[in-house]
């Protein structure tokens, strides 16, 4: 699964028709991470290789130069939690469950991932989360900033996610990419390709269209490039 996911992630930016990436699981799931029973049958070398595959897939989605939305309608634990945090925006429901229950498994979390959690909730909260193997319920996930949106019971997550995606698609691609690149600034593991050619605060194409559409009182028609 992780190999297939990495391959999909690498192919997404190559298709100019792709504007927004939505990552979700099936039904009431996102991903609970690794199959621990499988690791009981693997050598240490094979287990390390499996973790490398997970990191490769997660890193691939983190580096995609497009807006990414995580539709978290279920557990996102371990590597699944890390994959969720690789998304730019995360939408949750009453089924959402997040955590990194690794302390009893002897899994040592990589520094970049731990730093990312600490950036959200602080050092002490991060250590508490890992030390106690705590699983975060939907409201906790939202309050801590792991979810941007927490839907009510009667709201359909698929429809809501697509609605957010459509809103993003109406924005200037240059502005969206600039924000994503700036947020990742000074992160040595993320290098968002800078393909718009912008060297100032203005994109010559999107800015011209944006101003013209404002004056003409219509929606902007940004070129997808």
N, C-alpha and C positions, 0 to 999 in steps of 0.2 A: 504493500500500500504506500509506504513512504517513498519507495523508488518511483512508483507511478505518479505520486503527487509532485515530486521534484521535476519530473519530466513535463507534466502539465504546466507547472509554474514557469519553466524555461520557454515553453511554446507560447504562452499568453502574450508577451510583449511583441512577438514577431508578427502577430496579426493586427494590422492597423485598425480593424473594425472594433477591436476590444477597447472599451473606454473605462469600465469599472469592473473590479473583480469581486465576486461574492463567493465566500468559502463557507460551506455548511456540511453537516452530516446528514444521514438519512433519518427521517421521522424524529423521534425525541432523543437524538444523540448528536454530539459533535465528535469528540474522540476521547476515550478514557486513557489514551496513551499506549503503553506497551502491553503485550500479552506476557505477563510474568511467568505463566506456566511454560511458555516457549523457552524462556531464558534458562530454565532448569535443564533443558536438553542441549544447550549450546556451550561451547568452550568459552574461555575468557576472551580469546581473540575474536571469536564469532560474535560474542555479545558486544564488544567494543565496536565492531564493524556495523552492527545493527544500530547502535546509538549514533554513529557517524552518519548513517543514512537518514536518521530522523533529523539531525542537525542540518544536513544538506537541504532537506525538503523545507524545513522551517526558514532557513536563511534565504532560500530561493524566493519564497513568498514575501519575505521582509524587504527584498531588494527590487521587487517589481515596480517599475516607474509608472504605476497607475494607482488610483485610489483602491484600497482593499477593505471589504466589509466582512466581518465575521458574524455569521448568523448562528448564535450559540443556543440552540434549543435542546440542551441536554448537558451531560457531563463533559467538562473540558479539564482533564486532570493529567498531571505529569507532563509528558511531551505534548499532550493535547492542550494543556494550559499555556505552554510556551508557544504553540502554534496560534492559539487565540490572540495572544499578546503581540504576535507578529502582524496582525491586522491593524489597519489604521483606525477603524471604527468597529465597535462590537455591540451587537443587539442581543438582549437576553429575554428569557421568559421565566415562568414559574418552574420550569424544568432545569434551568441552568444550575450547574454545580461546578465550582472551580477549586483547585488545590494541587499541591505537589506532595503527595504522601510517599516520600522516598526514604525517610529516616530508618525504617525497619528493613530496608532492602540493601543498604550499603551503597546507594547511588550518590555520587558526588556531583552536585549541580555545577554547571559551568558558570564562570564569573560574569559573563555578559548577561545571562538570563537572570541571575540573582540581582545584579545591578539594576536591571530593568524593573524588577518587582519593587526594589527599594526606592526607585525613582517615583513609583506610584504611591507607596504606602509608608515609606520610611524604613530605617534600619531595624528598629526594634520590632515593628509589626512584621517585617519580613522574617526575622529570626523566629518570632513566635509562630508564624504560619508553618515554617519548616520544622521547627523543634517539636511541635505538638501534632503534626500530621493533620491539622484542621482542614475541613472541607467547608468552603464558603457557600452559603445559601444565596439565592438571587438578590435579596435586598442588601446583603453584605457586599456582594460583588459590585453592585451599583454604587453604594455609599463609598466604597474604597476607590472607585474610579476605574475598575476593571471592565465595567459596562457603561457605554454611552447612553443606551436606552434600555429600560426595563418595561416590557409590555404587560398589559393587563391580561387576565385570563381569557377574555373574549376577543383579543386582538390576534390576527393571523400574522405570524412572524415572516412568512414568505412574502405576503403582500406589502408589509411594512418595509422589509428590506429592499424590495424592488423600488418602492416609492423613494426611499433615501437614495438609492442608486440613480434614479432618474433626475432627482434634484442635483446631484453632483455632476451629472452629465451636462447640465445646462450651464455650468460654470466654465470659465476660461481654463483650457487645459494647461496653459502656461502658468497661471496663478496657482492651480492645484498642484502641479509638479514642483513649483518653487517652494510652496509650504512644506511638502513632503521632504524635499531635499534639505531645507533649512532645519526641520525638526531632527533630521538624522545627522546634522553637522557635528563633526568631531567624534562621531561614533566609528571606530576603526573597522567594525565588522560590516558596516552598511555603506555602500557606495551607489547612490541613486544616479543613473545616467542623466546627464544634463544635455538634452537634445534640442532644447528650444532656442539655443543661441542667445539667450538673454544675458546681457552683461550690465544692465542697469535695472532700475525699478520698473521699467516699462517693456512689455512685449510689443514690438511694432505692429504686428498683425492683430492680436487680440485687443490691444488697447484702442486701436483705431475703430474696430468694430464695436467694442463695448461703449465707447463714447457716442458713436453714431447712433447705435440702437437706443441709448438713453435719450438723446435729443429727439429721435423719431418715435419715442414711446412704444417700442416693440421689444420682443425678446431678442437677445443677441444671437447671431448665427455664427458661432465660432468654428473655424476650420479645424478639422481633426487631422493632426499631422504627427 
